[in-house]
Structure formats: C-alpha cells, structure tokens
Amino acid sequence: MNRRALAVVLLAVAVAGCSGGPSRAVASGSPATVQAGTLDGTGYEHAGTENRTLNTTVSATISGDVEMSADRPVTATTPVATYRRTTDAGPALILVATAPAVRPIENQPLVRNPLTTLTPGALVGYLQSTYAVDSLSDGENTTVELLGNETTAETFEGTGTLSGESVAVRVTTASVRDGDEFVTVAAVHPASIEERARVRQLLAGVEH
C-alpha cells in the first residue's frame, strides 16, 4: 500500500472511530460575565446566570492531499449570564454565553463553536425567553472589542413578541474564541431605542 492510500485509510479510521461515526462530544463552558464597573451608568443589572443545554451537530472539512468531511454530534452545556435594562419600549437584554470548543474530527486541530450551528433567530430563542422572535433580517455589521480582541458584531432587525404584543426588535451578536471555549454575546432590545453605545461598552467589559 502506498503512502497516499495509507493516509486515506488512517484518516478514515480516525474520523469514523466505529461504524456509527464520530462519538458524541459532551462538554461544558465556564461562565463569562460583564465587569461590575462596566455596568455603572448603563442601567443594566445582572438578572441571573443559568446553564442551558444544546444538542446539535458540528461539521468540518479537511482539504489537501486528502479531502474529507465529518459531522459530530454535540451535547454542549452553556452558562448564560443575563443583564437587563428597563425602558419605556420594553426590556433591553445583554446575554453572555460560553460554549465549549468542539473538534468535529478527533485528533485534528479544527474546532467549532456549537452556537454557530443556530440561526440568529434560534440563537436568540436559545439564550432568552423574554422575546419570542418571529423573523430577523441582516442589518449593519460593525467592529467591536470583546475579551481584548477586535471582532465583527452582526446586527439583525426583525419582529418579536413581548407579553403577547408585537414589537420591532434589534439583535446584535458577537463571538470570540478564548482558549478551549467560545464566548458569545447577544444584545436584544426594542428597535425604537438607541442602544449601540451601551452594547459596545458592555461588550468591551466582558471577562472570562
């Protein structure tokens, strides 16, 4: 058997593991928070932290001499810290979640954030229950600071339901890798209020 054929066999064995495919990854993230001093003057208060569990599948593709793809089932426990500000239009929320970095292919360096398997609307629904978001469309993206790193904050506009009433909402999400975990922050608030400066300030104050 030549080297190329042997490499294909070894990689196939590493990915498959058994006839059922890669084993399920079960892991937890460690809590991230917004620094207390950062909250001063923003009107936001810590409303609690709770663990949420996500069952999903992460994927990866390796290209090169040997090209292959793999899907790996994941059970990820993500601590979610909720910060809340009361406004006349409805509550404004900052949600800080930490998910474990998962390797779709064991013994390979590629890692994935389980939360990125969710659509923006599904992510909002997973992180909080104050707003039931019906639909979201792409808005303006900006560069923000999160855990000392510059990253892209994606903004979405849409419609949600609050206490049975329809309300226009704006959602902002940003995520960075921190060691063996990913920290994801989502801001959810009525679209009628101007919250960009507060969101940027709180993102910069996240610690993990």
Salt bridges, closest charged atoms under 4 A:
GLU50 OE2 - ARG52 NH2 2.73
GLU106 OE2 - ARG72 NH2 2.76
GLU157 OE2 - ARG170 NE 2.76
ASP178 OD2 - HIS208 ND1 2.59
GLU181 OE1 - HIS208 NE2 2.73
GLU194 OE1 - ARG196 NH2 2.83
GLU195 OE1 - ARG85 NH2 2.68
GLU195 OE1 - ARG198 NH1 3.58
